[in-house]
């Protein structure tokens, strides 16, 4: 695997803040050519460092929650995680250490939708228990 250098890290930081930042602006900030920026981004994508280009959004009155999941040792955590990410309303799934094996970020237009998503997670084979919390505010 190729080494990630300081310019790669600066590109990642810029794209994290705004994935639509023009390559010309990144090139100007790093004092390299636009072609060099394009090659670096292609390399970071090919290596799997950049997983996807997406947007973060927040709708008025939308509800977001964090669901912490304990899984059973009989079913692997990755298998449970792969099932959770397929549930409607689940945005991101993290495998973690500590008291909970998995943390899922979910979103819905109302509490009923959030509850439905949590119930679907709880009903999965391999899920022992969950602990949920509503997100009140997000800071970037």
C-alpha positions in Angstrom: 0.0 0.0 0.0 1.3 3.4 -0.9 2.1 5.8 1.9 -0.3 8.6 2.6 1.6 11.9 2.9 0.8 15.3 4.3 -0.7 16.5 1.0 -3.0 13.5 1.0 -4.1 14.3 4.5 -4.8 17.9 3.6 -6.9 16.7 0.6 -8.9 14.4 2.8 -9.5 17.2 5.3 -10.7 19.5 2.6 -13.0 16.9 1.1 -14.3 16.0 4.5 -15.4 19.6 5.0 -16.8 19.9 1.5 -16.7 17.0 -1.0 -17.6 19.3 -3.8 -14.5 21.5 -3.4 -13.1 22.1 -6.9 -9.8 20.4 -7.6 -8.4 23.7 -8.8 -8.9 25.2 -5.3 -7.3 22.2 -3.6 -4.4 22.5 -6.0 -4.0 26.2 -5.4 -4.0 25.6 -1.6 -1.5 22.8 -1.8 0.6 24.6 -4.5 0.4 21.5 -6.8 -1.2 21.0 -10.2 -4.9 20.1 -10.6 -3.7 16.9 -12.3 -1.7 16.0 -9.2 -4.8 16.5 -7.0 -6.9 14.3 -9.4 -4.2 11.5 -9.3 -4.0 11.7 -5.5 -7.8 11.5 -5.1 -7.9 8.6 -7.6 -5.2 6.8 -5.6 -6.9 7.4 -2.3 -10.1 6.0 -3.8 -8.4 3.0 -5.3 -6.7 2.2 -2.0 -10.0 2.3 -0.2 -9.1 5.2 1.9 -11.8 7.3 0.4 -14.9 5.0 0.8 -17.5 7.2 -0.9 -18.4 10.7 -1.8 -21.6 11.7 -0.1 -23.5 14.6 1.6 -24.5 15.3 5.1 -27.9 16.8 5.5 -30.3 17.7 8.1 -34.0 18.1 7.5 -36.2 20.3 9.7 -38.0 18.3 12.4 -36.0 15.1 11.4 -35.1 12.9 14.4 -31.7 11.2 14.7 -30.8 8.6 17.2 -27.9 6.4 18.2 -28.6 2.8 18.9 -26.0 0.8 20.8 -26.3 -2.9 20.2 -25.0 -6.0 22.1 -24.6 -9.0 19.9 -24.4 -12.7 20.7 -21.0 -14.5 20.3 -22.8 -17.2 18.3 -23.3 -14.8 15.3 -20.3 -12.7 14.3 -20.5 -9.0 14.8 -19.8 -8.3 11.1 -22.7 -10.5 10.2 -25.1 -8.6 12.5 -23.7 -5.3 11.3 -24.3 -6.2 7.7 -27.9 -7.0 8.5 -28.4 -3.7 10.5 -27.1 -1.5 7.7 -29.8 -2.9 5.3 -32.7 -1.7 7.6 -34.6 1.4 6.4 -33.6 4.4 8.5 -30.1 3.2 9.4 -27.5 5.6 8.1 -24.2 4.3 9.5 -23.0 1.3 11.4 -19.9 1.2 13.5 -18.4 -1.9 15.2 -17.0 -0.8 18.5 -15.2 -2.0 21.7 -16.6 -1.7 25.1 -20.0 -2.6 26.5 -21.7 -2.5 23.1 -20.4 -4.3 19.9 -22.2 -2.1 17.4 -23.4 1.5 17.2 -25.9 2.5 14.6 -26.8 6.0 13.6 -30.5 6.2 12.5 -32.8 8.9 11.3 -36.5 9.3 10.7 -39.2 11.9 10.2 -40.9 11.1 13.5 -40.6 9.0 16.7 -42.8 6.3 15.3 -40.3 5.8 12.4 -37.4 5.8 14.9 -39.2 3.2 17.0 -39.9 1.1 13.9 -36.2 1.1 13.0 -35.1 0.2 16.6 -37.7 -2.6 16.7 -36.3 -4.0 13.4 -32.8 -3.9 14.8 -33.9 -5.6 18.0 -35.7 -8.4 16.1 -32.5 -9.4 14.2 -31.0 -12.8 15.0 -27.8 -12.1 17.0 -29.0 -9.0 18.7 -29.1 -9.5 22.5 -30.1 -5.9 23.6 -30.0 -2.3 22.6 -29.7 1.1 24.3 -30.9 4.1 22.3 -30.5 7.8 22.7 -32.0 10.7 20.7 -29.6 13.3 19.2 -30.6 16.8 20.2 -28.1 18.8 18.2 -25.2 18.2 15.8 -22.0 20.3 15.6 -19.5 20.3 12.7 
